[in-house]
Amino acid sequence: MKILLDTHCWLWMAVTPERFSGSALDLVSDPDNRLFLSAVSAWEISIKHKLGKLELPLPPQRYVPSRMEATGVEGLAASHAHGLRAGGLPSHHRDPFDRMLVAQAQIERMPLLTADHQIHLYDLEVIEAI
């Protein structure tokens, strides 16, 4: 199964996997599942780190690629189609990063693993992280 990870879920994988529910932890630990991190999440991590809202042991430019490689998480590029879909979504969620992840999950037909309950307001498959 292909699964798109919300930014916070990817960060949990590396630092606090105990935050996941048992079933979510099973999904992210299953080597048969393909896990994806959006380029939008890398952008979000970089911005939050620069603003002092996210501490990392390394600069984001080193941390994100090294942790992706270590966990086997694949990258998902952001496309024009993703951006256009995100811009046309209903305003259930004000966070532009989350709106883009919703658009990517819809277009790529991947469930989104998240603990954000507002995501359920959109038409997509959601996997509860907690």
N, C-alpha and C positions, 0 to 999 in steps of 0.2 A: 504494500500500500504506500502511496505517496502522501506525505503529510507536510503542510506548510506550518512552520513554527512561528508563533507570535514572538516578538522580540524578548519579552520577559521570560517566556518558556525556554528560549535558547540560552539565556543567561542562567536560568535555574539549572539547566543540564550541566553546566560547567562548575557551578558553585554550590547550589543547594537542591540537589535532586530530590531530597526528602519533602520538598514542597508539593511535588506531584502526588496525585491520587495513585493508588496501586495500579489501576488500569492504565492511567496515562504513563506511568513509569514503565510498565510492561511494553507499551507501544514504542516509546522512544528508545528502549533497550533492545527491541527485537531487530536483529540484523537483517531480517527479510523486509523491513520497512525502509523506504527511502525518505529521509528527512531533508527539508529544504529551508534555508534562511534567505529571505529576500534581501536584495541590495538596499532596499528601503530600510530594513532593520539595521544594516551596517551604518547607514546615514544617521538614523536615529541614535544609535549608540555613540557615534562620533560627536554628534551635537550635544547630547546629554553629558558626555564626558567633558567636553570643552566648557560647558556651563557650570561644571562642578556638581552636577546632579547624579553622576554615576562614577563611582571609583572602580578602577581596573588595575590589575597588577602590572600591566604593560600599556603603552599607548595603543589606542584602538586600531591603528594601522598595522600593528603587529599582533595584538590580542585576537582580533576577529579571525584573520586567516589561520593563525596557529590553532585556535580552538576548533575551528571548522574542520581542519585537517585531522586533529586528534580525535574528534567525535564522529568523523565520517559524514558530516552534514554538507549537503551540496548547496551551491549558490543558485539563486533565482534572480535573473536580471529583470529590471523594470523596463517595460516597453511602452510605446505610445498608446497601444490598445489598453494597457493597464491604467495609464494616466487618464485617458479619456473615460474609461469606465468609472474610475474613482471620482472624477469630477461630476459625473452624472448620478451618483448614488444619492438616495434620500439622506437628509441631514440628521440621521439617528445618532451619529457619532461625530464629534467635532474634531477629533485628533486626525490630522491628515495622514499620519503614518498608518494608523489603524484602517482608515478608509482605503488606502492603497493596498494593504494586505487583504482586505475583503475583496477588492477588485481582482487581485492576483489569484486568490483562492477560487473565485467564481470562474474566471477565464481559463485557468489551468485545471479546473475541476479537481481540486485537492481540498480535503478537509483542512480547517484551520484549528490547530491546537492552541487554546487560549484559556485564561482565567477571567477574561473581560466579558462580563455579562451583557454589555451593550451590543456586542457583536451578534448576539442571537436575534436582534431586530432586523438583520439583513437576511436575504435569501441565499444561504450557503450552508454547507455541512460544517458543524462545529463539533470539535471534540473537547470536552471539559478537561482542563488540566488539573483541577482540584476537586 
